[in-house]
Amino acid sequence: MNDSPALDAQILDRLFETISSRKGADPSTSYTAKLFGKGMEKCAQKLGEEAVETVIAAVGGDKGELASESADLLYHLLVVWAAAGIKPQEVYAALEKREGRSGLDEKAARKKS
């Protein structure tokens, strides 16, 4: 297993490109295309379902199950990003703006806005 975060993060970019390439594809040959075909509401619903399953796995304490459900959650999050026209770089930029800030300070700044 590779412990290099920079290298490992590239898999999300590759997965996003694969997901994006499924827009407009034949829904009978691609689960991702089927999700896109059902619209944002269905994509978001699936993301919510996977979030709940991830929480259940976390509470259950099974690391393997948590890793598997986390992968499903990330996949569905990327589907929602693609459906909304958001690129991972936009999210990375938002994260970078927060880097080095206390989470409490960041939340307080959002409340003022």
C-alpha positions in Angstrom: 0.0 0.0 0.0 1.4 3.4 -0.9 1.5 6.0 1.9 2.1 9.0 -0.3 -1.0 11.2 -0.1 -0.1 13.1 -3.3 0.2 9.9 -5.3 -2.9 8.3 -3.8 -5.0 11.5 -4.3 -4.4 11.1 -8.1 -6.8 8.1 -8.1 -9.7 10.5 -7.3 -8.8 12.7 -10.3 -8.6 9.6 -12.5 -11.9 8.3 -11.2 -13.5 11.7 -11.7 -12.3 11.7 -15.4 -13.8 8.2 -15.9 -17.1 9.4 -14.2 -17.2 12.5 -16.4 -16.7 10.5 -19.5 -19.9 8.6 -18.8 -22.1 11.7 -19.2 -24.3 11.0 -22.2 -23.2 7.3 -22.4 -25.7 4.5 -22.9 -27.3 3.8 -19.5 -27.7 0.1 -20.3 -23.9 -0.2 -20.4 -22.9 2.1 -17.5 -24.2 2.4 -13.9 -22.7 6.0 -13.9 -24.5 6.9 -17.1 -27.7 5.5 -15.6 -27.3 7.8 -12.5 -26.6 10.8 -14.8 -29.7 9.9 -16.8 -31.9 10.0 -13.6 -30.7 13.6 -12.8 -29.2 15.3 -9.8 -31.9 14.3 -7.4 -31.1 10.6 -7.9 -27.3 11.3 -7.8 -27.7 13.2 -4.5 -30.0 10.5 -3.1 -27.4 7.8 -3.7 -24.8 10.0 -2.1 -26.9 10.3 1.0 -27.5 6.6 1.1 -23.8 5.9 0.9 -23.1 8.5 3.6 -25.5 6.6 5.9 -23.9 3.3 5.1 -20.5 4.8 5.8 -21.6 6.1 9.2 -23.0 2.6 10.0 -19.7 1.0 9.1 -17.8 3.5 11.2 -19.9 2.8 14.2 -19.7 -0.9 13.6 -15.9 -0.7 13.9 -15.1 -3.0 10.9 -12.2 -1.2 9.2 -12.5 -3.2 6.0 -16.2 -2.4 5.7 -15.5 1.2 6.5 -12.9 1.4 3.7 -15.3 -0.2 1.3 -18.2 2.1 2.2 -15.9 5.1 2.1 -14.9 4.2 -1.5 -18.6 4.0 -2.4 -19.2 7.4 -0.7 -16.3 9.0 -2.6 -17.5 7.6 -5.9 -21.0 9.0 -5.4 -19.6 12.3 -4.3 -17.6 12.5 -7.5 -20.8 11.7 -9.5 -22.6 14.6 -7.8 -19.7 16.9 -8.5 -19.7 15.9 -12.2 -23.5 16.2 -12.4 -23.2 19.7 -10.9 -20.3 20.7 -13.2 -17.8 21.0 -10.4 -14.3 19.9 -11.0 -12.2 18.4 -8.2 -9.7 21.3 -8.5 -12.5 23.7 -7.3 -12.9 21.6 -4.2 -9.1 21.3 -3.7 -8.9 25.1 -3.9 -11.6 25.5 -1.3 -9.7 23.1 1.0 -6.5 24.9 0.3 -8.1 28.2 1.5 -8.9 26.5 4.8 -5.5 24.9 5.2 -3.8 26.1 8.4 -7.0 27.6 9.9 -8.6 26.3 13.0 -11.8 24.6 12.2 -13.5 26.7 14.9 -12.2 29.9 13.2 -13.3 28.7 9.8 -16.8 28.0 11.1 -17.0 31.3 12.8 -16.1 33.1 9.6 -18.8 31.3 7.7 -21.4 32.4 10.3 -20.5 36.0 9.8 -21.0 35.8 6.0 
